[in-house]
């Protein structure tokens, strides 16, 4: 059903329409009404919004991965992005049917799995927003590589995720299953901070800023397991020193015969 122009949709009707959908994000629609999202997620979302304020969106092509209701998509558009594309494996009907028309937004949203993302799918981007997704992925390294593949050199990545809290002596990935999970079965991979930073570097990202938010949520069985949230701002770079390693990891396994010293 098409919506009337924003100025003709009164608060009562807008509230009624909002009640027809389930919301994840809290999105301010006017001075009086916002989407009834999940309040416990607001602190981490606010952290992402603060990071977005540090990025220049003017005239940029932006990809919002795991966009859900579009909080970050609409923010990128508000900040001057030329084009914003969001996709989610579980796309929000409310965002597509209600928010985009009501806001008069040009944001484009698609239902798609990150593992299906290719450069030819939407083209290349100047900014990628990747908030609240990484720790849900079974293949985190490959997923980050897929994002790097659609970013132009110098493009910015804003990544928000949960982290496994430890001493950060070694770069680690915590892979819980069953009763060892912290956020449940849908969250199988938690980097520690050092592991995340070094993984980003190895995949062609230069970390320029990050903000931590210490958490207190531990596994009911293992009280010592803690998680915290982090938002990281990275720049996509090309490092010719890694060319041989990239070839090795992606199928040209001649590194051992040619020597590893040149890759350091």
ChimeraX attribute file (.defattr): number of C-alpha atoms within 10 A of each C-alpha:
attribute: neighborCount
match mode: 1-to-1
recipient: residues
	/A:1	5
	/A:2	8
	/A:3	12
	/A:4	10
	/A:5	11
	/A:6	12
	/A:7	7
	/A:8	10
	/A:9	13
	/A:10	9
	/A:11	12
	/A:12	10
	/A:13	11
	/A:14	18
	/A:15	15
	/A:16	10
	/A:17	13
	/A:18	19
	/A:19	13
	/A:20	10
	/A:21	15
	/A:22	15
	/A:23	19
	/A:24	17
	/A:25	21
	/A:26	18
	/A:27	19
	/A:28	12
	/A:29	13
	/A:30	9
	/A:31	6
	/A:32	7
	/A:33	14
	/A:34	15
	/A:35	21
	/A:36	17
	/A:37	15
	/A:38	12
	/A:39	10
	/A:40	8
	/A:41	13
	/A:42	14
	/A:43	12
	/A:44	21
	/A:45	19
	/A:46	11
	/A:47	18
	/A:48	25
	/A:49	17
	/A:50	13
	/A:51	19
	/A:52	20
	/A:53	12
	/A:54	11
	/A:55	15
	/A:56	15
	/A:57	22
	/A:58	14
	/A:59	13
	/A:60	19
	/A:61	21
	/A:62	27
	/A:63	30
	/A:64	24
	/A:65	25
	/A:66	24
	/A:67	29
	/A:68	26
	/A:69	28
	/A:70	30
	/A:71	18
	/A:72	26
	/A:73	28
	/A:74	22
	/A:75	17
	/A:76	29
	/A:77	21
	/A:78	12
	/A:79	17
	/A:80	14
	/A:81	21
	/A:82	15
	/A:83	19
	/A:84	25
	/A:85	20
	/A:86	25
	/A:87	23
	/A:88	20
	/A:89	14
	/A:90	14
	/A:91	19
	/A:92	23
	/A:93	16
	/A:94	20
	/A:95	21
	/A:96	18
	/A:97	15
	/A:98	18
	/A:99	22
	/A:100	18
	/A:101	17
	/A:102	20
	/A:103	14
	/A:104	10
	/A:105	14
	/A:106	15
	/A:107	22
	/A:108	15
	/A:109	24
	/A:110	16
	/A:111	15
	/A:112	16
	/A:113	13
	/A:114	18
	/A:115	12
	/A:116	9
	/A:117	17
	/A:118	14
	/A:119	14
	/A:120	8
	/A:121	9
	/A:122	11
	/A:123	14
	/A:124	21
	/A:125	24
	/A:126	22
	/A:127	29
	/A:128	25
	/A:129	24
	/A:130	23
	/A:131	25
	/A:132	21
	/A:133	18
	/A:134	24
	/A:135	23
	/A:136	18
	/A:137	17
	/A:138	14
	/A:139	13
	/A:140	19
	/A:141	15
	/A:142	13
	/A:143	17
	/A:144	18
	/A:145	14
	/A:146	17
	/A:147	24
	/A:148	25
	/A:149	19
	/A:150	22
	/A:151	24
	/A:152	17
	/A:153	17
	/A:154	15
	/A:155	21
	/A:156	27
	/A:157	28
	/A:158	24
	/A:159	21
	/A:160	26
	/A:161	21
	/A:162	28
	/A:163	27
	/A:164	24
	/A:165	19
	/A:166	15
	/A:167	10
	/A:168	12
	/A:169	10
	/A:170	11
	/A:171	15
	/A:172	18
	/A:173	19
	/A:174	16
	/A:175	15
	/A:176	16
	/A:177	14
	/A:178	9
	/A:179	12
	/A:180	17
	/A:181	22
	/A:182	23
	/A:183	16
	/A:184	14
	/A:185	13
	/A:186	13
	/A:187	19
	/A:188	23
	/A:189	22
	/A:190	26
	/A:191	23
	/A:192	23
	/A:193	25
	/A:194	18
	/A:195	20
	/A:196	20
	/A:197	18
	/A:198	15
	/A:199	19
	/A:200	21
	/A:201	17
	/A:202	16
	/A:203	21
	/A:204	20
	/A:205	25
	/A:206	20
	/A:207	18
	/A:208	10
	/A:209	13
	/A:210	15
	/A:211	15
	/A:212	16
	/A:213	15
	/A:214	14
	/A:215	14
	/A:216	12
	/A:217	14
	/A:218	16
	/A:219	17
	/A:220	12
	/A:221	11
	/A:222	12
	/A:223	10
	/A:224	13
	/A:225	17
	/A:226	17
	/A:227	23
	/A:228	18
	/A:229	20
	/A:230	22
	/A:231	25
	/A:232	22
	/A:233	22
	/A:234	24
	/A:235	24
	/A:236	24
	/A:237	18
	/A:238	15
	/A:239	12
	/A:240	10
	/A:241	11
	/A:242	16
	/A:243	12
	/A:244	19
	/A:245	19
	/A:246	16
	/A:247	13
	/A:248	14
	/A:249	10
	/A:250	9
	/A:251	8
	/A:252	11
	/A:253	14
	/A:254	13
	/A:255	16
	/A:256	8
	/A:257	7
	/A:258	10
	/A:259	10
	/A:260	12
	/A:261	7
	/A:262	12
	/A:263	13
	/A:264	7
